[in-house]
Amino acid sequence: MINKRLNVLFIVSFNLVCLATSLTTLASTEALDTFFLSKQCPPSFEKREGHCYLVSMYQWYDSVQSRGVGGTQTSLPQHYGGYTPEQISLGRYLFFDPILSGDNQLSCASCHQPDKGFSDGRDVSIGIHGQRTSRSAPSLWNVGFLDKLFWDGRASDLQTQAAGPLFADNEMGAEPTQLLTKLTQNSTYMRLFNTAFPSNKEKHSIELQQIFTALAAFQSSLISLNSRYDHYAHGYHDALSEDEVQGLNVFRSFVARCAECHQPPLFTNNQIAVIGVPEKAGHAFDPGAERVYKSKKLRGGFKVPTLRNITQTAPYMHAGNIEGLEDAVAFYNKGRGHAVPDNESLQLHWHIWEPNLTDREIELITAFLGALKDESLTPSIPTKVPSGLSVTAAMQPIESTVVHADTQN
């Protein structure tokens, strides 16, 4: 027990020291009028042969079929890392730079803000020219472990995913040729891409795939595995309060069945589930994964989201139509199919039933979910970006003007 507590405290202290060093270096670099890419891996990553690989206490454990699902001491699934520090650092600039959007007004961080769990606090996201999308912005924490991305699971990796919002007419609204022209005409970005991708030096150009790679590299570094729950899982049982432990027990029970889909340690099984969430009044029914997989049984199905930092990502569900966390928990207690529209016949997931939890048990689950908060490795927001455009303005609320029912987040 003592050794486990010391190991937890060592990793926490190590990560905080690395984070402080990293943030100081980045801040001092950006205070100058020049931009350089970090040669150091982010906190919680170690550098091997020039590439960054995640290090976590969860790697000490095993899991069935190496899927990264199971009990408290279960190994993680494969992490899609292995990027260079320079690629991760370049991806950070790109992520926060409005130059990626068609009108130079939106950045990736417009919809994925660090202080909102890398979501945006809206029911549905707002794209270029104030166009409303039809789904909420999913959190990006721990996306480097996932092989189903977007709410409907249509992308299998972060590089494929990156092209979606970049070139969607009602999201960032960029056009490939225009985007490449803007970046190649920016001497700072040309220098940074040459550093992150040495083969560029001979081509004197930037490729779309390199943009996707850099964005994927940065997003794969968004790690949240150091919450009080994690300390508890690694053996420090004083990390959780009595209510939180009781909440964890209800969460994992065969009655509540929360952990059947939101499986530790990622608190998602990364599968598609049909649970019968309705749309907001006046909105057309969203077929979800049915459209992607051409499967009737997946009508109304969406990816099981992570519950990591769930207290930061309200409102909830793909439609952003449940405001409070306790209300989101209570949704599953109201009876199988209670919210399915009368004109829909959905094949609900077999774990969706009528658990008849008490109000107290719902409170306990909600209390436990708060113990999943960990933002200790949140990367710093650049004070400036190579385009010279405003980082903060791109993250300010935008008034919506147009509804696009076909937007797919």
CORFEN-V735048 format. One record per residue. N is the residue number from 1. RES is the residue in one letter. PSI is psi in radians with two decimals (NA if undefined). OMEGA is omega as a letter, one per 20 degrees, with the letter a starting at -180 (none if undefined). Layout:
# CORFEN-V735048
n & res & psi & omega
N & RES & PSI & OMEGA
N & RES & PSI & OMEGA
This chain:
# CORFEN-V735048
n & res & psi & omega
1 & M & -0.82 & a
2 & I & -0.76 & r
3 & N & -0.71 & r
4 & K & -0.70 & r
5 & R & -0.69 & r
6 & L & -0.70 & r
7 & N & -0.74 & r
8 & V & -0.85 & a
9 & L & -0.63 & r
10 & F & -0.81 & a
11 & I & -0.69 & r
12 & V & -0.84 & a
13 & S & -0.75 & a
14 & F & -0.80 & a
15 & N & -0.71 & a
16 & L & -0.67 & r
17 & V & -0.78 & r
18 & C & -0.72 & a
19 & L & -0.77 & a
20 & A & -0.72 & r
21 & T & -0.76 & a
22 & S & -0.79 & a
23 & L & -0.66 & r
24 & T & -0.74 & r
25 & T & -0.80 & a
26 & L & -0.72 & a
27 & A & -0.73 & a
28 & S & -0.60 & r
29 & T & -0.79 & a
30 & E & -0.27 & r
31 & A & -0.43 & r
32 & L & 3.01 & a
33 & D & 0.36 & r
34 & T & 2.81 & a
35 & F & 2.32 & r
36 & F & 2.69 & r
37 & L & 2.42 & a
38 & S & 2.49 & r
39 & K & 0.03 & a
40 & Q & 2.53 & r
41 & C & 2.69 & r
42 & P & 2.83 & r
43 & P & 2.51 & a
44 & S & 0.03 & r
45 & F & 2.54 & r
46 & E & 2.59 & a
47 & K & 2.13 & r
48 & R & 2.10 & a
49 & E & 0.70 & r
50 & G & 0.01 & a
51 & H & 2.74 & a
52 & C & 2.27 & a
53 & Y & 2.38 & a
54 & L & 2.43 & r
55 & V & 2.21 & a
56 & S & 2.65 & r
57 & M & -0.37 & r
58 & Y & -0.31 & a
59 & Q & -0.19 & r
60 & W & -0.26 & a
61 & Y & 2.97 & r
62 & D & 2.91 & r
63 & S & 2.75 & a
64 & V & 2.19 & r
65 & Q & 0.36 & r
66 & S & 0.55 & a
67 & R & -0.18 & r
68 & G & 0.56 & r
69 & V & 2.55 & r
70 & G & -2.40 & a
71 & G & -2.82 & a
72 & T & -0.70 & a
73 & Q & 1.38 & a
74 & T & 2.45 & a
75 & S & 2.78 & r
76 & L & 2.71 & r
77 & P & 3.06 & a
78 & Q & 2.36 & r
79 & H & 2.23 & a
80 & Y & 1.23 & r
81 & G & -2.45 & r
82 & G & 0.26 & r
83 & Y & 2.84 & r
84 & T & 2.74 & r
85 & P & -0.65 & a
86 & E & -0.66 & r
87 & Q & -0.70 & r
88 & I & -0.76 & a
89 & S & -0.72 & r
90 & L & -0.73 & r
91 & G & -0.59 & r
92 & R & -0.79 & r
93 & Y & -0.82 & a
94 & L & -0.70 & a
95 & F & -0.66 & a
96 & F & 0.05 & a
97 & D & 2.11 & r
98 & P & -0.12 & r
99 & I & -0.36 & a
100 & L & -0.31 & a
101 & S & 2.80 & a
102 & G & -0.54 & a
103 & D & 0.20 & r
104 & N & 0.45 & a
105 & Q & -0.43 & a
106 & L & 2.51 & r
107 & S & 3.01 & r
108 & C & -0.62 & a
109 & A & -0.17 & r
110 & S & -0.66 & a
111 & C & -0.21 & a
112 & H & 1.39 & a
113 & Q & 2.30 & a
114 & P & -0.69 & a
115 & D & -0.03 & r
116 & K & 0.60 & r
117 & G & 0.47 & a
118 & F & 0.61 & r
119 & S & -2.77 & a
120 & D & 0.06 & r
121 & G & 0.16 & a
122 & R & 2.80 & r
123 & D & -0.80 & r
124 & V & 2.70 & a
125 & S & 2.76 & r
126 & I & 2.17 & a
127 & G & -2.82 & a
128 & I & 2.46 & a
129 & H & 0.46 & r
130 & G & 0.30 & a
131 & Q & 2.27 & r
132 & R & 2.38 & r
133 & T & -3.08 & a
134 & S & -0.03 & a
135 & R & 2.78 & r
136 & S & 2.80 & r
137 & A & 2.07 & r
138 & P & 2.65 & r
139 & S & 2.63 & r
140 & L & 0.00 & r
141 & W & 2.29 & r
142 & N & 0.41 & r
143 & V & -0.29 & r
144 & G & -0.15 & r
145 & F & -0.16 & a
146 & L & 2.54 & r
147 & D & 0.22 & r
148 & K & 2.05 & a
149 & L & 2.80 & a
150 & F & 2.78 & a
151 & W & -0.54 & a
152 & D & 0.10 & r
153 & G & 0.42 & a
154 & R & -0.22 & r
155 & A & 2.47 & a
156 & S & -0.12 & r
157 & D & 2.85 & a
158 & L & -0.54 & a
159 & Q & -0.70 & r
160 & T & -0.71 & a
161 & Q & -0.63 & a
162 & A & -0.63 & a
163 & A & -0.48 & a
164 & G & -1.17 & a
165 & P & -0.51 & a
166 & L & -0.78 & a
167 & F & 0.06 & r
168 & A & 2.33 & a
169 & D & -0.48 & a
170 & N & 0.24 & r
171 & E & -1.77 & a
172 & M & -0.31 & r
173 & G & 0.44 & r
174 & A & 2.82 & r
175 & E & 2.29 & a
176 & P & -0.90 & a
177 & T & -0.74 & r
178 & Q & -0.77 & a
179 & L & -0.82 & r
180 & L & -0.66 & r
181 & T & -0.79 & a
182 & K & -0.74 & a
183 & L & -0.74 & a
184 & T & -0.45 & r
185 & Q & -0.11 & r
186 & N & 1.92 & a
187 & S & -0.57 & r
188 & T & -0.81 & r
189 & Y & -0.65 & r
190 & M & -0.74 & a
191 & R & -0.73 & a
192 & L & -0.70 & r
193 & F & -0.66 & r
194 & N & -0.59 & r
195 & T & -0.78 & a
196 & A & -0.51 & a
197 & F & 1.50 & a
198 & P & -0.48 & r
199 & S & -0.31 & r
200 & N & -0.52 & a
201 & K & -0.53 & r
202 & E & -0.48 & a
203 & K & -0.44 & a
204 & H & 0.73 & a
205 & S & 2.96 & r
206 & I & 2.43 & a
207 & E & 2.60 & r
208 & L & -0.71 & a
209 & Q & -0.52 & r
210 & Q & -0.60 & r
211 & I & -0.82 & r
212 & F & -0.71 & a
213 & T & -0.77 & a
214 & A & -0.75 & r
215 & L & -0.73 & r
216 & A & -0.68 & a
217 & A & -0.81 & r
218 & F & -0.81 & a
219 & Q & -0.53 & r
220 & S & -0.26 & r
221 & S & 0.01 & a
222 & L & 1.57 & a
223 & I & 2.28 & r
224 & S & 1.61 & a
225 & L & 0.44 & a
226 & N & 0.62 & r
227 & S & 3.06 & r
228 & R & -0.57 & r
229 & Y & -0.75 & a
230 & D & -0.69 & r
231 & H & -0.74 & r
232 & Y & -0.79 & a
233 & A & -0.58 & a
234 & H & 0.04 & r
235 & G & -0.10 & r
236 & Y & 1.54 & a
237 & H & -0.17 & r
238 & D & -0.03 & a
239 & A & -0.49 & a
240 & L & 2.57 & r
241 & S & 2.97 & r
242 & E & -0.72 & r
243 & D & -0.69 & a
244 & E & -0.65 & r
245 & V & -0.76 & r
246 & Q & -0.69 & r
247 & G & -0.71 & r
248 & L & -0.71 & a
249 & N & -0.72 & r
250 & V & -0.75 & r
251 & F & -0.71 & a
252 & R & -0.07 & a
253 & S & 2.79 & r
254 & F & -0.25 & r
255 & V & -0.93 & a
256 & A & -0.74 & r
257 & R & 0.34 & a
258 & C & -0.72 & a
259 & A & -0.10 & r
260 & E & -0.61 & r
261 & C & -0.73 & r
262 & H & 1.24 & a
263 & Q & 2.34 & r
264 & P & 2.70 & j
265 & P & -0.21 & a
266 & L & -0.25 & a
267 & F & 0.64 & r
268 & T & 2.55 & r
269 & N & 0.03 & r
270 & N & 0.64 & r
271 & Q & 2.93 & r
272 & I & 2.36 & r
273 & A & 2.44 & r
274 & V & 1.95 & a
275 & I & -0.09 & r
276 & G & 0.54 & r
277 & V & 2.25 & a
278 & P & 2.92 & r
279 & E & 2.91 & r
280 & K & 2.67 & a
281 & A & 2.30 & r
282 & G & -0.07 & a
283 & H & 2.48 & r
284 & A & 2.62 & r
285 & F & 2.33 & a
286 & D & 2.02 & a
287 & P & -0.28 & r
288 & G & -2.27 & a
289 & A & -0.25 & r
290 & E & -0.72 & a
291 & R & -0.61 & a
292 & V & -0.83 & a
293 & Y & 0.01 & r
294 & K & 0.76 & a
295 & S & 2.09 & a
296 & K & -0.59 & a
297 & K & -0.26 & r
298 & L & 0.21 & r
299 & R & 2.23 & a
300 & G & 0.24 & a
301 & G & 2.48 & r
302 & F & 2.79 & a
303 & K & 2.42 & r
304 & V & 2.03 & a
305 & P & 2.72 & r
306 & T & 2.64 & r
307 & L & 0.07 & r
308 & R & 2.30 & a
309 & N & 0.57 & a
310 & I & -0.46 & r
311 & T & -0.25 & a
312 & Q & -0.12 & a
313 & T & 0.33 & r
314 & A & 2.67 & i
315 & P & 2.94 & a
316 & Y & 2.91 & a
317 & M & 2.92 & a
318 & H & -0.50 & a
319 & A & -0.03 & a
320 & G & 0.60 & a
321 & N & 0.18 & r
322 & I & 2.01 & a
323 & E & -0.80 & a
324 & G & 2.67 & a
325 & L & -0.73 & r
326 & E & -0.61 & r
327 & D & -0.63 & r
328 & A & -0.71 & r
329 & V & -0.75 & a
330 & A & -0.45 & r
331 & F & -0.71 & a
332 & Y & -0.14 & a
333 & N & 0.02 & a
334 & K & 0.07 & r
335 & G & 2.47 & a
336 & R & 2.10 & r
337 & G & 0.31 & a
338 & H & -0.43 & a
339 & A & 0.09 & a
340 & V & 2.27 & r
341 & P & 2.59 & a
342 & D & -0.52 & a
343 & N & 0.20 & r
344 & E & 2.47 & r
345 & S & 1.73 & a
346 & L & 2.56 & r
347 & Q & 1.50 & a
348 & L & 2.57 & r
349 & H & 2.46 & a
350 & W & -0.30 & r
351 & H & -0.20 & r
352 & I & 2.01 & a
353 & W & -2.63 & a
354 & E & 1.52 & a
355 & P & -0.33 & r
356 & N & 0.82 & r
357 & L & 2.60 & r
358 & T & 2.86 & r
359 & D & -0.65 & a
360 & R & -0.71 & r
361 & E & -0.64 & r
362 & I & -0.71 & r
363 & E & -0.70 & a
364 & L & -0.74 & r
365 & I & -0.77 & r
366 & T & -0.72 & r
367 & A & -0.74 & r
368 & F & -0.74 & a
369 & L & -0.51 & r
370 & G & -0.41 & a
371 & A & -0.06 & r
372 & L & 0.07 & a
373 & K & 2.22 & r
374 & D & 1.88 & r
375 & E & 0.41 & a
376 & S & -0.44 & a
377 & L & 0.42 & r
378 & T & 2.18 & r
379 & P & 2.68 & r
380 & S & 2.58 & r
381 & I & 2.22 & a
382 & P & 2.45 & r
383 & T & -0.44 & r
384 & K & 2.81 & a
385 & V & 2.81 & a
386 & P & -0.47 & a
387 & S & -0.37 & a
388 & G & -0.04 & r
389 & L & 2.81 & a
390 & S & 2.15 & r
391 & V & -0.79 & a
392 & T & -0.65 & a
393 & A & -0.61 & a
394 & A & -0.30 & a
395 & M & 0.12 & r
396 & Q & 2.69 & r
397 & P & 2.43 & r
398 & I & 2.36 & r
399 & E & 2.30 & r
400 & S & 2.54 & a
401 & T & -0.49 & a
402 & V & 2.47 & r
403 & V & 2.25 & r
404 & H & 1.88 & a
405 & A & -0.32 & a
406 & D & 0.05 & a
407 & T & 2.41 & a
408 & Q & 1.75 & r
409 & N & NA & none
